[in-house]
Amino acid sequence: MKVKGAILTVLLVVMVALLSGCWNQRELNKMAIVMAMGVDKVEQTDNYRVSYQVVNPGGVASGQMGGGAGEMPVTVFTSTGRTLLEAIRKSSQRVPRELFFSHMQLLVIGEDLAKSGVTELFDYFDRGHEVRLTTKVIVTRGTKAESILKILTPIEKIPAKGLAGEMEMSEKLWSENINNTIYDVIKTFVTEGKNPIISGAAIIGNTKEGFKKTEQSSPPTLMETRGVAIFKDGKLSRWVDGHAARGILLVQNKVKRTLVVLKPTGNKEVDINIHRSLTDVSTEIKAGIPLIHIRIRQEGQLEGITYPLDLSKSEELVKLQKEWSKVTNKEVKEAVKVAQNAKSDIFGIGEEMKRSNPKVWEGLKKEWNETFAKAKVYVTVDSIIRGTGMRTKPYLSELEE
């Protein structure tokens, strides 16, 4: 028994020794933490130009804000290659540390690359193990992805966090942009009867000045999330802005909160804050033509009035609700028309048809985008104003007396 105990003790000691290390460890002081990646197309070639927004630990820990003086919070490196991975590996010629992508928050795709096609680009992210599929995706408008990564933000120290925050807040509060991730885009690519949309990002102001730190209270350069890009066959087809963009999110049931300005009489306005919106989409086929039924139920609160309106009278609220439904109906039809003109089903109507009538879908899926462009659309909107703020009769009425 004593011999067996001794042997067991020796084995345990050996096992502990073998488990005491990690075969693939990487030291923190040998890693360059990438917060954002930008991918552009090299002009007149099929090569990629890849940019990396790398955290400068000294600049982030200095206590200075992104627009303050002192050490830069990030450094942007670039490299080129025939494939994305080749470009990443070639970055070792310029970056003194190994690039580490597990904390990456943003993937920025250049507009030129988006127009030529991005299907192959996303294969790297789907196959790789470092970049998280929850990384947000955005497409540039009128500029390069590299330029977007170089712009310093006035509030967030790390620009990638600033732009990612804009995407999140814009979708949440204004609903004219979509907060898509790498996973969302890949999922749409492999879904029959649906094309992806991705938010856009533009530079406002002097681009070169945006590369510098400044102590001005009004920054000379800002990044702005602007509109959504419609894709077809993996390529950017067109941009959609304003109310049509919001109409797209309404159909996709992605509107969380937004503000609608009604004009029920002349130049007088009423602000409605939407705090709930539910959309149901159904399909059917008649005489070979798809019929799309979109039903929206929305609730909100009256936030502002620019003219005397006595809301204690129920008929006044009913009029506003009808006007609100009319405005929403118009936005949704405008959004559907834009998608039909682009012959790109970005709403997943084909996916719904496949689910509800798989036999019919088999005969339509090969030419679905063309069939979708001819579909008839019926929109029904029910709007309910749940509150009128702190008063029903505004003080404007007293001013006119």
C-alpha positions as CSV (number, residue, x, y, z in Angstrom):
1,M,0.0,0.0,0.0
2,K,2.8,2.3,0.8
3,V,4.4,1.7,-2.6
4,K,1.1,2.4,-4.4
5,G,0.7,5.6,-2.4
6,A,4.2,6.7,-3.3
7,I,3.6,6.0,-7.0
8,L,0.3,7.9,-6.9
9,T,2.0,10.9,-5.3
10,V,4.7,10.9,-7.9
11,L,2.2,10.8,-10.7
12,L,0.2,13.7,-9.2
13,V,3.4,15.8,-8.9
14,V,4.3,15.1,-12.6
15,M,0.7,15.9,-13.7
16,V,0.8,19.2,-11.8
17,A,4.1,20.1,-13.5
18,L,2.7,19.4,-16.9
19,L,-0.4,21.6,-16.3
20,S,1.5,24.5,-14.9
21,G,2.1,26.2,-18.2
22,C,0.2,27.2,-21.4
23,W,1.6,26.1,-24.7
24,N,0.2,29.1,-26.7
25,Q,0.4,31.9,-24.2
26,R,1.0,35.5,-25.5
27,E,2.4,38.2,-23.3
28,L,0.5,41.4,-23.0
29,N,3.5,43.6,-23.7
30,K,3.9,41.8,-27.1
31,M,0.4,42.4,-28.3
32,A,-1.1,45.3,-30.3
33,I,-4.8,45.4,-29.3
34,V,-6.9,46.2,-32.4
35,M,-10.2,48.1,-31.7
36,A,-11.3,48.6,-35.3
37,M,-10.4,47.3,-38.8
38,G,-10.9,49.1,-42.0
39,V,-10.9,47.3,-45.4
40,D,-10.6,49.2,-48.7
41,K,-10.1,48.1,-52.3
42,V,-6.8,49.1,-53.9
43,E,-7.6,51.1,-57.0
44,Q,-7.5,49.1,-60.3
45,T,-6.6,45.9,-58.5
46,D,-8.3,43.1,-56.6
47,N,-6.0,43.7,-53.6
48,Y,-7.1,44.7,-50.1
49,R,-5.8,47.7,-48.2
50,V,-6.4,46.9,-44.5
51,S,-6.2,49.5,-41.7
52,Y,-5.9,48.7,-38.0
53,Q,-6.8,51.1,-35.2
54,V,-4.5,50.0,-32.4
55,V,-4.8,51.2,-28.8
56,N,-1.9,53.2,-27.4
57,P,-1.9,52.2,-23.7
58,G,-0.1,55.4,-22.7
59,G,-2.6,57.7,-24.5
60,V,-5.6,55.9,-23.0
61,A,-4.3,55.9,-19.5
62,S,-3.1,59.5,-19.5
63,G,-6.5,60.8,-18.4
64,Q,-6.9,63.0,-21.4
65,M,-10.1,62.9,-23.4
66,G,-10.0,62.0,-27.1
67,G,-9.8,65.7,-28.1
68,G,-7.4,66.8,-25.5
69,A,-3.7,67.4,-25.8
70,G,-1.0,64.8,-25.0
71,E,-0.2,61.3,-26.3
72,M,-2.4,59.9,-29.1
73,P,-4.9,57.3,-27.8
74,V,-4.6,55.2,-30.9
75,T,-2.3,54.6,-33.8
76,V,-3.5,53.5,-37.3
77,F,-1.4,51.1,-39.3
78,T,-2.0,49.9,-42.9
79,S,-0.9,47.0,-45.1
80,T,-2.0,45.5,-48.4
81,G,-2.4,42.0,-49.7
82,R,-4.2,39.9,-52.3
83,T,-6.2,38.4,-49.5
84,L,-7.3,39.8,-46.1
85,L,-5.1,37.3,-44.2
86,E,-2.0,38.1,-46.4
87,A,-2.5,41.8,-45.6
88,I,-2.8,41.1,-41.9
89,R,0.4,39.0,-41.9
90,K,2.3,41.6,-43.9
91,S,1.5,44.2,-41.2
92,S,4.3,42.6,-39.1
93,Q,6.7,44.6,-41.3
94,R,5.3,47.8,-39.8
95,V,3.8,46.9,-36.4
96,P,6.3,46.0,-33.7
97,R,3.8,43.7,-31.9
98,E,1.4,40.9,-32.9
99,L,-2.1,42.1,-33.8
100,F,-4.7,41.0,-31.3
101,F,-8.3,41.1,-32.7
102,S,-10.4,39.7,-29.8
103,H,-11.4,43.1,-28.5
104,M,-12.2,44.5,-32.0
105,Q,-15.5,46.5,-31.8
106,L,-15.9,47.8,-35.4
107,L,-15.4,46.6,-39.0
108,V,-15.4,49.5,-41.5
109,I,-15.9,48.6,-45.1
110,G,-14.8,51.1,-47.8
111,E,-17.6,52.2,-50.2
112,D,-15.5,51.2,-53.3
113,L,-15.0,47.7,-51.9
114,A,-18.7,47.4,-51.0
115,K,-19.7,48.3,-54.6
116,S,-17.4,45.6,-56.0
117,G,-18.6,42.9,-53.5
118,V,-18.0,41.8,-49.9
119,T,-19.1,38.2,-49.9
120,E,-15.6,36.8,-50.0
121,L,-14.5,39.3,-47.3
122,F,-16.8,37.9,-44.7
123,D,-15.6,34.3,-45.2
124,Y,-12.4,35.3,-43.2
125,F,-14.4,36.4,-40.2
126,D,-16.7,33.4,-40.3
127,R,-13.8,31.0,-40.5
128,G,-11.4,32.8,-38.1
129,H,-11.4,32.4,-34.3
130,E,-10.1,35.8,-33.1
131,V,-12.5,38.4,-34.5
132,R,-15.8,38.1,-32.6
133,L,-19.0,37.8,-34.7
134,T,-20.6,40.4,-32.5
135,T,-18.3,43.1,-34.0
136,K,-20.4,45.9,-35.5
137,V,-20.2,46.6,-39.3
138,I,-20.5,49.9,-41.1
139,V,-19.8,51.1,-44.7
140,T,-18.2,54.5,-45.5
141,R,-19.9,57.1,-47.6
142,G,-17.7,59.3,-49.9
143,T,-14.5,58.4,-48.1
144,K,-12.1,55.5,-47.4
145,A,-12.3,53.2,-44.4
146,E,-8.7,54.2,-43.6
147,S,-9.8,57.8,-43.2
148,I,-12.7,56.9,-40.9
149,L,-10.3,55.1,-38.6
150,K,-7.9,58.1,-38.4
151,I,-10.6,60.5,-37.2
152,L,-10.3,61.3,-33.5
153,T,-13.5,61.7,-31.5
154,P,-14.1,64.4,-28.9
155,I,-15.8,62.4,-26.2
156,E,-14.6,58.8,-26.4
157,K,-10.8,58.3,-26.2
158,I,-10.9,55.4,-28.6
159,P,-12.6,56.4,-31.9
160,A,-13.9,52.9,-32.6
161,K,-15.9,53.1,-29.4
162,G,-17.3,56.5,-30.4
163,L,-18.5,55.3,-33.8
164,A,-19.9,52.1,-32.4
165,G,-21.7,54.1,-29.8
166,E,-23.2,56.3,-32.5
167,M,-24.5,53.3,-34.3
168,E,-26.1,51.9,-31.2
169,M,-27.7,55.2,-30.1
170,S,-28.9,56.2,-33.6
171,E,-30.8,52.9,-34.0
172,K,-32.2,53.1,-30.5
173,L,-33.3,56.8,-30.5
174,W,-33.7,57.8,-34.1
175,S,-34.2,54.6,-36.1
176,E,-32.7,55.7,-39.5
177,N,-29.7,53.4,-39.0
178,I,-29.2,49.7,-38.2
179,N,-26.8,48.3,-35.7
180,N,-25.7,45.2,-37.6
181,T,-22.9,42.8,-36.6
182,I,-20.7,40.5,-38.6
183,Y,-23.0,37.6,-37.6
184,D,-26.1,39.5,-38.8
185,V,-24.6,40.1,-42.2
186,I,-23.3,36.5,-42.7
187,K,-26.7,35.2,-41.6
188,T,-28.5,37.3,-44.2
189,F,-26.1,36.2,-46.9
190,V,-27.0,32.6,-46.3
191,T,-30.7,33.2,-45.9
192,E,-32.8,32.5,-49.0
193,G,-35.1,35.4,-49.9
194,K,-33.2,38.2,-48.1
195,N,-30.5,40.7,-48.8
196,P,-28.5,42.6,-46.1
197,I,-28.5,46.3,-45.2
198,I,-25.6,48.0,-43.4
199,S,-25.4,51.5,-41.9
200,G,-23.3,54.2,-43.5
201,A,-20.7,56.5,-42.0
202,A,-19.5,59.8,-43.3
203,I,-17.0,62.4,-42.3
204,I,-18.2,65.9,-41.6
205,G,-15.8,68.8,-41.7
206,N,-12.1,69.0,-42.5
207,T,-10.8,65.5,-42.9
208,K,-7.1,66.4,-42.3
209,E,-7.9,68.3,-39.2
210,G,-9.7,65.3,-37.9
211,F,-6.4,63.4,-37.8
212,K,-5.1,65.8,-35.2
213,K,-5.8,66.3,-31.5
214,T,-7.5,69.6,-30.7
215,E,-8.5,71.6,-27.7
216,Q,-11.4,73.3,-29.4
217,S,-14.8,73.0,-27.8
218,S,-16.3,72.6,-31.3
219,P,-14.3,69.9,-33.1
220,P,-13.5,70.7,-36.8
221,T,-14.3,67.2,-37.8
222,L,-16.9,64.6,-36.8
223,M,-18.0,61.2,-37.8
224,E,-21.7,60.7,-38.5
225,T,-23.8,57.6,-39.0
226,R,-25.9,58.4,-42.1
227,G,-28.5,56.2,-43.9
228,V,-28.3,52.5,-44.8
229,A,-26.7,50.7,-47.7
230,I,-28.9,48.2,-49.6
231,F,-27.0,45.2,-50.9
232,K,-27.9,42.9,-53.8
233,D,-25.8,39.8,-54.7
234,G,-23.3,40.8,-52.1
235,K,-22.7,44.3,-53.7
236,L,-23.8,47.7,-52.5
237,S,-26.7,48.6,-54.7
238,R,-27.8,52.0,-53.4
239,W,-28.1,54.3,-50.4
240,V,-31.3,55.1,-48.5
241,D,-31.7,58.1,-46.2
242,G,-34.2,59.9,-44.1
243,H,-37.8,58.6,-43.7
244,A,-37.3,55.9,-46.2
245,A,-34.5,54.4,-44.1
246,R,-36.8,54.6,-41.1
247,G,-39.5,52.8,-43.2
248,I,-37.1,50.0,-43.8
249,L,-36.5,49.5,-40.0
250,L,-40.3,49.7,-39.5
251,V,-40.9,46.8,-41.8
252,Q,-38.1,44.8,-40.3
253,N,-39.6,45.4,-36.8
254,K,-36.4,47.1,-35.6
255,V,-37.8,50.5,-34.5
256,K,-37.3,50.9,-30.7
257,R,-37.8,54.6,-30.3
258,T,-38.0,57.5,-32.7
259,L,-39.6,60.9,-33.1
260,V,-42.3,61.7,-35.7
261,V,-43.2,65.3,-36.5
262,L,-46.8,65.7,-37.7
263,K,-48.2,68.7,-39.6
264,P,-51.9,68.4,-39.0
265,T,-52.6,72.1,-40.0
266,G,-50.5,74.4,-42.1
267,N,-47.0,74.9,-40.7
268,K,-48.0,73.9,-37.2
269,E,-46.1,70.8,-35.8
270,V,-46.8,68.1,-33.3
271,D,-44.0,65.9,-31.9
272,I,-44.8,62.2,-31.3
273,N,-42.3,60.2,-29.4
274,I,-42.7,56.5,-30.4
275,H,-41.8,54.1,-27.6
276,R,-43.3,50.9,-29.0
277,S,-43.7,49.5,-32.5
278,L,-44.7,46.0,-33.6
279,T,-44.8,44.9,-37.2
280,D,-46.3,41.7,-38.7
281,V,-45.6,40.7,-42.3
282,S,-47.5,38.0,-44.2
283,T,-47.6,36.9,-47.8
284,E,-49.8,35.2,-50.3
285,I,-49.9,34.4,-54.0
286,K,-52.7,35.4,-56.4
287,A,-52.5,34.8,-60.2
288,G,-48.7,34.3,-59.8
289,I,-48.2,37.8,-58.2
290,P,-47.0,38.0,-54.5
291,L,-49.2,40.0,-52.2
292,I,-47.4,41.5,-49.2
293,H,-49.5,42.5,-46.1
294,I,-47.6,44.7,-43.6
295,R,-49.5,45.4,-40.4
296,I,-48.0,47.9,-37.9
297,R,-49.2,48.8,-34.4
298,Q,-47.4,51.7,-32.8
299,E,-47.7,53.5,-29.5
300,G,-46.3,56.9,-28.4
301,Q,-46.6,60.0,-26.4
302,L,-47.2,63.6,-27.5
303,E,-44.0,65.6,-26.6
304,G,-44.5,69.0,-28.1
305,I,-47.1,71.3,-29.8
306,T,-46.4,74.6,-31.6
307,Y,-50.0,75.8,-31.7
308,P,-53.0,75.9,-29.3
309,L,-54.6,72.4,-29.2
310,D,-57.0,71.2,-26.5
311,L,-56.1,67.6,-26.0
312,S,-58.8,67.1,-23.3
313,K,-61.1,66.6,-26.4
314,S,-60.9,63.0,-27.5
315,E,-61.6,64.0,-31.1
316,E,-58.4,65.9,-31.3
317,L,-56.4,62.9,-30.2
318,V,-58.2,60.8,-32.8
319,K,-57.3,63.2,-35.5
320,L,-53.6,63.1,-34.5
321,Q,-53.6,59.3,-34.4
322,K,-55.0,59.2,-38.0
323,E,-52.4,61.7,-39.2
324,W,-49.7,59.7,-37.5
325,S,-50.9,56.5,-39.2
326,K,-51.0,58.3,-42.5
327,V,-47.4,59.4,-42.2
328,T,-46.2,56.0,-41.2
329,N,-48.0,54.4,-44.0
330,K,-46.3,56.7,-46.5
331,E,-42.8,56.0,-45.0
332,V,-43.3,52.3,-45.3
333,K,-44.6,52.4,-48.8
334,E,-41.7,54.6,-49.8
335,A,-39.2,52.1,-48.2
336,V,-40.8,49.2,-50.1
337,K,-40.7,51.1,-53.4
338,V,-37.0,51.8,-52.9
339,A,-36.3,48.1,-52.4
340,Q,-38.4,47.1,-55.3
341,N,-36.7,49.6,-57.6
342,A,-33.4,48.1,-56.5
343,K,-34.8,44.6,-57.0
344,S,-33.4,43.6,-53.6
345,D,-35.6,42.0,-50.9
346,I,-34.0,43.5,-47.8
347,F,-37.1,42.7,-45.7
348,G,-37.0,38.9,-45.8
349,I,-40.4,38.7,-47.7
350,G,-39.0,35.7,-49.5
351,E,-38.0,34.1,-46.3
352,E,-41.5,34.5,-44.9
353,M,-42.9,33.0,-48.2
354,K,-40.6,30.0,-47.9
355,R,-41.8,29.5,-44.3
356,S,-45.5,29.9,-45.1
357,N,-45.7,28.2,-48.5
358,P,-42.5,26.2,-49.3
359,K,-44.0,24.6,-52.4
360,V,-44.7,27.9,-54.0
361,W,-41.3,29.2,-52.9
362,E,-39.5,26.5,-54.8
363,G,-40.9,27.8,-58.1
364,L,-40.1,31.5,-57.2
365,K,-36.7,31.5,-55.5
366,K,-34.5,31.5,-58.6
367,E,-36.0,34.8,-59.9
368,W,-37.2,36.1,-56.6
369,N,-35.7,39.6,-56.7
370,E,-37.4,40.2,-60.0
371,T,-40.7,38.7,-58.7
372,F,-40.4,40.8,-55.5
373,A,-40.1,44.0,-57.6
374,K,-43.6,43.3,-59.0
375,A,-45.3,42.4,-55.7
376,K,-48.3,44.3,-54.5
377,V,-48.0,45.8,-51.1
378,Y,-50.8,46.5,-48.6
379,V,-50.0,48.5,-45.4
380,T,-52.2,48.8,-42.4
381,V,-51.2,51.1,-39.5
382,D,-52.8,51.4,-36.1
383,S,-51.5,54.3,-34.0
384,I,-52.3,55.0,-30.3
385,I,-51.2,58.1,-28.4
386,R,-50.9,56.9,-24.8
387,G,-50.0,60.2,-23.1
388,T,-49.9,63.9,-23.6
389,G,-47.2,65.0,-21.2
390,M,-47.8,67.0,-18.1
391,R,-50.8,68.9,-19.4
392,T,-53.7,68.5,-21.9
393,K,-54.3,72.1,-22.6
394,P,-51.1,74.0,-23.5
395,Y,-50.2,77.4,-22.2
396,L,-50.2,78.7,-25.8
397,S,-54.0,78.8,-25.5
398,E,-53.8,81.2,-22.6
399,L,-51.4,83.4,-24.6
400,E,-53.9,83.8,-27.4
401,E,-56.8,84.8,-25.1
